[in-house]
Amino acid sequence: MLNENKEPVPTNVMEATKWLGLQVAWAEIGDVKISTIFLGLDHQLGDGPPLLFETMILGGKHDQDQWRYHTWDEAMEGHKAAVKLVSGS
């Protein structure tokens, strides 16, 4: 779950399920969609800080490309980078 500063805070599994897939940012460029979400569960495989956010491109030549992040701010920057990648600017 996220606190008022958009920082993840520990919670139990039942509470975490309410946050799964929370939309952080969304963009559409033609037929291509760019989605950034709060995963709700740590997707880190191995050592390191938790990976809790994900950007994915749906459609176009970058279809299914994805990136994961540790923080809200990283996710927002990653979303902007994905929009730039798709738009070519």
C-alpha positions in Angstrom: 0.0 0.0 0.0 1.1 3.6 -0.5 1.0 6.4 2.1 0.1 10.0 1.5 3.6 10.7 0.2 3.2 7.8 -2.4 5.8 5.7 -0.6 5.2 2.0 0.0 4.4 0.9 3.5 4.3 -2.7 4.8 0.9 -4.3 5.1 -0.8 -7.6 5.3 -1.7 -9.7 2.2 -5.4 -8.8 2.4 -4.7 -5.1 2.4 -2.1 -5.5 -0.4 -4.7 -7.1 -2.7 -6.7 -3.8 -2.6 -3.7 -2.0 -4.2 -2.8 -4.5 -6.9 -2.6 -2.9 -10.2 -3.2 0.7 -9.0 -2.9 2.9 -12.1 -0.1 5.4 -11.6 0.0 6.9 -15.2 -1.5 6.1 -18.6 -0.9 7.4 -22.1 -2.2 6.5 -25.5 -0.2 7.3 -28.6 -2.2 6.2 -31.7 -3.0 2.5 -31.1 -0.2 2.1 -28.5 -0.9 2.3 -24.8 1.6 2.9 -22.0 0.6 1.8 -18.6 2.4 2.4 -15.3 1.0 0.7 -12.2 1.8 0.0 -8.6 2.3 -3.8 -8.4 1.4 -4.0 -4.8 3.8 -6.9 -4.3 7.6 -7.0 -4.5 8.8 -8.4 -7.9 12.4 -8.3 -6.9 14.0 -11.7 -7.7 17.0 -11.8 -5.4 18.8 -9.1 -3.4 18.0 -5.5 -3.6 15.3 -3.0 -2.8 11.7 -4.0 -3.7 10.5 -3.6 -7.2 6.9 -2.3 -6.7 6.1 -0.3 -9.9 6.0 -1.3 -13.5 5.6 0.4 -16.9 4.5 -1.6 -19.9 4.0 -0.7 -23.5 1.0 -2.4 -25.2 1.1 -2.4 -29.0 3.4 -1.2 -31.6 7.0 -2.2 -32.2 7.8 -2.0 -28.4 4.8 -4.2 -27.5 5.2 -5.9 -24.1 8.4 -4.0 -23.3 8.4 -3.4 -19.5 10.5 -1.8 -16.8 10.2 -2.0 -13.0 11.0 0.5 -10.4 11.6 0.9 -6.7 9.8 4.2 -6.1 6.9 6.3 -7.3 9.2 9.0 -8.6 11.3 6.4 -10.6 8.0 5.1 -12.0 6.9 8.5 -13.2 10.3 9.2 -14.8 10.1 5.7 -16.5 6.6 6.4 -17.7 7.8 9.7 -19.3 10.7 7.8 -20.9 8.4 5.2 -22.4 6.1 7.9 -23.8 9.1 9.5 -25.4 10.3 6.2 -26.8 6.9 5.5 -28.4 6.4 9.0 -29.7 9.9 9.2 -31.1 10.6 12.6 -29.5 
